[in-house]
């Protein structure tokens, strides 16, 4: 079990990798974010994204799963994220 004092400012957790398939991108978009560049490769290619792109909400949902699997489900109490950035 992890406790508050086990967490430190700027601490980094290796959450592993998660490969997202074309089918997952489209299924999520159909249900929750039906913008053309999330649903169709041709629409994605003609957009600023340059191809089929996963929704930012999809990315956040995957990140939440990875955080829960990585450490949060083993933490006492409740913790929040102060920010999420999609830039490197």
LOTOR-523890 format. One record per residue (C-alpha): residue number from 1; chain; x, y, z. Coordinates in nm, 4 decimals, padded with zeros to 6 digits. Layout:
BEGIN
SITE; resi; chain; xx; yy; zz
SITE; NUM; A; X; Y; Z
...
This chain:
BEGIN
SITE; resi; chain; xx; yy; zz
SITE; 1; A; 00.0000; 00.0000; 00.0000
SITE; 2; A; 00.1296; 00.3458; -00.0911
SITE; 3; A; 00.0694; 00.6424; 00.1398
SITE; 4; A; 00.0937; 01.0188; 00.0970
SITE; 5; A; 00.4522; 01.0270; 00.2209
SITE; 6; A; 00.5506; 00.7753; -00.0494
SITE; 7; A; 00.4813; 01.0348; -00.3212
SITE; 8; A; 00.7288; 01.3115; -00.4005
SITE; 9; A; 00.7264; 01.6244; -00.6177
SITE; 10; A; 00.8554; 01.5464; -00.9679
SITE; 11; A; 00.8445; 01.1724; -00.8999
SITE; 12; A; 00.8268; 00.9707; -01.2207
SITE; 13; A; 00.6440; 00.6406; -01.2606
SITE; 14; A; 00.7153; 00.4060; -01.5505
SITE; 15; A; 00.3672; 00.3037; -01.6640
SITE; 16; A; 00.4810; 00.0883; -01.9544
SITE; 17; A; 00.3334; 00.1109; -02.3024
SITE; 18; A; -00.0111; 00.0746; -02.4524
SITE; 19; A; -00.0596; 00.0173; -02.8235
SITE; 20; A; -00.3846; 00.1609; -02.9615
SITE; 21; A; -00.5332; -00.0071; -03.2668
SITE; 22; A; -00.7164; 00.1631; -03.5508
SITE; 23; A; -01.0305; -00.0229; -03.4442
SITE; 24; A; -01.0032; 00.1084; -03.0864
SITE; 25; A; -00.9569; 00.4670; -03.2088
SITE; 26; A; -01.2648; 00.4473; -03.4282
SITE; 27; A; -01.4810; 00.2664; -03.1691
SITE; 28; A; -01.4012; 00.5256; -02.9009
SITE; 29; A; -01.4670; 00.8099; -03.1444
SITE; 30; A; -01.8005; 00.6642; -03.2550
SITE; 31; A; -01.9136; 00.6515; -02.8940
SITE; 32; A; -01.7619; 00.9652; -02.7397
SITE; 33; A; -01.5879; 01.2031; -02.9861
SITE; 34; A; -01.7293; 01.1649; -03.3380
SITE; 35; A; -01.5089; 01.4159; -03.5176
SITE; 36; A; -01.4191; 01.3148; -03.8751
SITE; 37; A; -01.0415; 01.2870; -03.8163
SITE; 38; A; -01.1068; 01.0337; -03.5367
SITE; 39; A; -01.3453; 00.8266; -03.7492
SITE; 40; A; -01.2019; 00.8170; -04.0990
SITE; 41; A; -00.8452; 00.7904; -04.2299
SITE; 42; A; -00.9164; 01.0028; -04.5381
SITE; 43; A; -01.0618; 01.2825; -04.3244
SITE; 44; A; -00.7632; 01.2557; -04.0972
SITE; 45; A; -00.5202; 01.2839; -04.3883
SITE; 46; A; -00.6858; 01.6032; -04.5087
SITE; 47; A; -00.6715; 01.7543; -04.1578
SITE; 48; A; -00.3835; 01.9241; -03.9801
SITE; 49; A; -00.3277; 01.5902; -03.8008
SITE; 50; A; -00.2184; 01.4174; -04.1227
SITE; 51; A; -00.3976; 01.0888; -04.0560
SITE; 52; A; -00.6387; 00.9038; -03.8335
SITE; 53; A; -00.5879; 01.0393; -03.4814
SITE; 54; A; -00.7049; 00.9188; -03.1435
SITE; 55; A; -00.9202; 01.1573; -02.9443
SITE; 56; A; -00.7490; 01.3467; -02.6643
SITE; 57; A; -01.0227; 01.2104; -02.4378
SITE; 58; A; -00.9282; 00.8594; -02.5477
SITE; 59; A; -00.5655; 00.9332; -02.4604
SITE; 60; A; -00.6697; 01.0578; -02.1151
SITE; 61; A; -00.8833; 00.7477; -02.0543
SITE; 62; A; -00.5897; 00.5230; -02.1474
SITE; 63; A; -00.3593; 00.7261; -01.9230
SITE; 64; A; -00.6023; 00.6882; -01.6319
SITE; 65; A; -00.6070; 00.3103; -01.6814
SITE; 66; A; -00.2272; 00.3015; -01.6897
SITE; 67; A; -00.2021; 00.5157; -01.3753
SITE; 68; A; -00.4500; 00.2928; -01.1911
SITE; 69; A; -00.2660; -00.0211; -01.2985
SITE; 70; A; 00.0733; 00.1338; -01.2261
SITE; 71; A; 00.0208; 00.2619; -00.8723
SITE; 72; A; -00.3069; 00.4352; -00.7945
SITE; 73; A; -00.5051; 00.1201; -00.7150
SITE; 74; A; -00.2395; 00.0459; -00.4540
SITE; 75; A; -00.2585; 00.3903; -00.2919
SITE; 76; A; -00.4403; 00.4713; 00.0299
SITE; 77; A; -00.6801; 00.7616; -00.0029
SITE; 78; A; -00.7614; 00.9646; -00.3098
SITE; 79; A; -00.5160; 01.1426; -00.5391
SITE; 80; A; -00.5695; 01.3707; -00.8371
SITE; 81; A; -00.3708; 01.4844; -01.1384
SITE; 82; A; -00.2915; 01.8540; -01.1437
SITE; 83; A; -00.2463; 01.8568; -01.5213
SITE; 84; A; -00.2219; 01.6452; -01.8334
SITE; 85; A; -00.0026; 01.7529; -02.1224
SITE; 86; A; 00.0141; 01.6016; -02.4674
SITE; 87; A; 00.3381; 01.7791; -02.5505
SITE; 88; A; 00.6722; 01.6079; -02.4968
